[in-house]
Amino acid sequence: MSLLLPYALARPFLFGLDPEQAHELTIAGLERTQNTPLACVYGGSRVEDPVTLAGLKFPNKIGLAAGLDKNARCIDGFASMGFGFVEVGTVTPKAQPGNPKPRMFRLPQRDALINRLGFNNDGLDAFIANVQRARFRKSAGSKVPMLLGLNIGKNAATPIERATDDYLQCLEGVYPHADYVTINISSPNTANLRTLQSDEALDALLGTLAARRKSLAAQQGRQVPLFVKIAPDLDESQVAVIAATLKRHGMDGVIATNTTLSREAVAGLPHSNEAGGLSGAPVREASNRVIGQLRVALGKAFPIIGVGGVMSAADAKAKIAAGADVVQIYTGLIYRGPGLVREAASALKRG
């Protein structure tokens, strides 16, 4: 209960604030208190349940999804919550403010959020500096170190036909510091970004990134796995094309899924008509459907990270049952607090 009680007390205060203000306050608090005795308020022992995917040893099957810590400010704070892996970003080559505020909305009746942040971040140089400051690898002791995923995207001002240049710049920058790199082509909040999921565009992007990864691996003596993050708003034929393209270009895994543009599950609720991506409980079924289709198309051995609507241990188990190997949470952490990490990791360990 020690993990759960402080958040149970903090949540009414945080939910009384504007969602983005609450988010910034939380990130600032984590940044200040990580690696200090105050981290015990949200920290807890990690469930040890190792699994190997894409040549990486994950300490357990519960990770943090990208988007919560866009600038990699709180890697050690999240590590102390017991995550097996943490993904930070999305980072773009240049700093950018993102979309105009307000741009984040709670739908508590459905345990959901809508955001249209738009890759707001401080840019690649600041991101890498923050990653280099993190101490989680040094503090792992004899345990398997938590893994760190670095999520890359394109600047809003970069024309879509030049998007590959941004991804290449980010890949080169983050490569030495990442356990894996995620290519984010599925945010609904950067104009035209999701067109990169289409057949020819995805083929060209992944082909170029795979070639650059090969040269980086030769230079640096290590091959960093590449994962691709896709949307839930895809039909079965689109999923099949993406699956074939991932395999053709030697991608190491897929993350399914990002937020949804659908409003079916929240129709009529306050804020339901706001533009942006919907996350939380309403995306669960669409995410699980895409995971199931990917598993059929990709076969048993291809790594799938499942994300979308994990609000409980049962939801985490349903992701695995749908075909995921490991699971990420984001909105569940906002609604449930750090206790969800251990609860879900323990449930997956028990099977």
Salt bridges, closest charged atoms under 4 A:
GLU20 OE2 - ARG103 NH2 2.81
GLU24 OE1 - ARG73 NH1 3.68
GLU31 OE1 - ARG73 NH2 2.88
GLU48 OE2 - ARG46 NE 2.93
ASP49 OD2 - LYS61 NZ 2.78
ASP165 OD2 - ARG162 NH2 2.57
GLU172 OE2 - ARG212 NH1 2.17
ASP179 OD2 - ARG137 NH1 2.98
ASP203 OD1 - ARG248 NH2 2.79
ASP203 OD1 - HIS249 NE2 2.70
ASP233 OD2 - ARG194 NH1 2.78
ASP252 OD2 - ARG213 NH1 2.88
GLU274 OE1 - ARG116 NH1 2.91
ASP315 OD1 - ARG284 NE 3.17
ASP325 OD2 - ARG295 NH2 2.89
GLU343 OE1 - ARG336 NH2 2.63
